[in-house]
Amino acid sequence: MAAPNDLQEALKPFHQRASEAEERLARLEAAISTTKGGLSNGNGELSNKVAQLQKMLQDEKEKALKELQKASEENAKLRYRITHLVRALQKADGDSTLK
């Protein structure tokens, strides 16, 4: 019966290493599941920030388009006025040369 006792003594370090490995594996699995939960939460937060930035960008784009439209309308009005002022000036110059 000395042989089974010696065998158990010989296997004892292997059992201890196996137990330690199982504990490390359990800690790693727990860490991974925590990290996955954190990543999904972080991804959701990141998605919200991206959506907010896209909304802000869209708002700025709309604001810029409105300002561009307003500037274009003002430009058209000024061109119209310039055209009429040039005609009036040409007419005035033409009338002064006739006298």
C-alpha positions as CSV (number, residue, x, y, z in Angstrom):
1,M,0.0,0.0,0.0
2,A,3.0,2.2,0.0
3,A,2.7,2.6,-3.8
4,P,-0.7,4.3,-3.8
5,N,0.4,6.6,-1.1
6,D,3.6,7.5,-3.0
7,L,1.5,8.0,-6.1
8,Q,-0.8,10.5,-4.4
9,E,2.2,12.3,-3.0
10,A,3.7,12.5,-6.5
11,L,0.4,13.8,-7.9
12,K,-0.2,16.3,-5.2
13,P,1.8,19.2,-6.9
14,F,-0.1,18.5,-10.1
15,H,-3.5,18.7,-8.4
16,Q,-2.4,21.9,-6.7
17,R,-1.3,23.4,-10.0
18,A,-4.5,22.3,-11.6
19,S,-6.5,23.9,-8.9
20,E,-4.5,27.2,-9.2
21,A,-5.0,27.1,-13.0
22,E,-8.8,26.6,-12.5
23,E,-8.9,29.6,-10.1
24,R,-6.9,31.8,-12.6
25,L,-9.2,30.7,-15.4
26,A,-12.3,31.6,-13.3
27,R,-10.8,35.0,-12.6
28,L,-10.0,35.6,-16.3
29,E,-13.5,34.5,-17.3
30,A,-14.9,37.0,-14.7
31,A,-12.7,39.7,-16.0
32,I,-13.6,39.1,-19.6
33,S,-17.3,39.1,-18.8
34,T,-16.9,42.4,-16.9
35,T,-14.9,43.8,-19.7
36,K,-17.5,42.8,-22.3
37,G,-20.2,44.5,-20.1
38,G,-18.0,47.6,-19.9
39,L,-17.4,47.6,-23.6
40,S,-21.0,47.3,-24.5
41,N,-21.8,50.1,-22.1
42,G,-18.9,52.1,-23.4
43,N,-20.0,51.5,-27.0
44,G,-23.5,52.7,-26.1
45,E,-22.0,55.8,-24.6
46,L,-19.8,56.2,-27.6
47,S,-22.7,55.8,-29.9
48,N,-24.7,58.4,-28.0
49,K,-21.8,60.9,-28.3
50,V,-21.4,60.1,-32.0
51,A,-25.2,60.7,-32.5
52,Q,-24.9,64.0,-30.6
53,L,-22.0,65.1,-32.7
54,Q,-23.8,64.2,-35.9
55,K,-26.9,66.2,-34.7
56,M,-24.6,69.2,-33.9
57,L,-23.0,68.9,-37.3
58,Q,-26.4,68.7,-39.0
59,D,-27.6,71.8,-37.1
60,E,-24.4,73.7,-38.1
61,K,-24.9,72.6,-41.7
62,E,-28.5,73.8,-41.8
63,K,-27.4,77.1,-40.1
64,A,-24.6,77.6,-42.7
65,L,-27.1,76.8,-45.6
66,K,-29.5,79.4,-44.2
67,E,-26.7,82.0,-44.0
68,L,-25.6,81.1,-47.5
69,Q,-29.1,81.5,-48.8
70,K,-29.5,84.9,-47.0
71,A,-26.1,86.1,-48.4
72,S,-27.1,84.9,-51.9
73,E,-30.4,86.8,-51.7
74,E,-28.6,89.9,-50.4
75,N,-26.0,89.6,-53.2
76,A,-28.8,89.4,-55.8
77,K,-30.4,92.5,-54.4
78,L,-27.1,94.4,-54.4
79,R,-26.5,93.3,-58.0
80,Y,-29.9,94.6,-59.0
81,R,-29.2,97.9,-57.4
82,I,-25.8,98.2,-59.0
83,T,-27.3,97.5,-62.4
84,H,-29.9,100.2,-62.0
85,L,-27.3,102.7,-60.6
86,V,-25.0,102.0,-63.5
87,R,-28.0,102.6,-65.9
88,A,-28.9,105.8,-64.1
89,L,-25.3,107.0,-64.2
90,Q,-25.0,106.2,-67.9
91,K,-28.3,108.1,-68.5
92,A,-27.0,111.0,-66.5
93,D,-23.7,111.1,-68.4
94,G,-25.6,110.8,-71.7
95,D,-27.9,113.7,-70.7
96,S,-25.0,115.9,-69.6
97,T,-23.2,115.4,-72.9
98,L,-26.3,116.4,-74.9
99,K,-26.5,119.8,-73.3
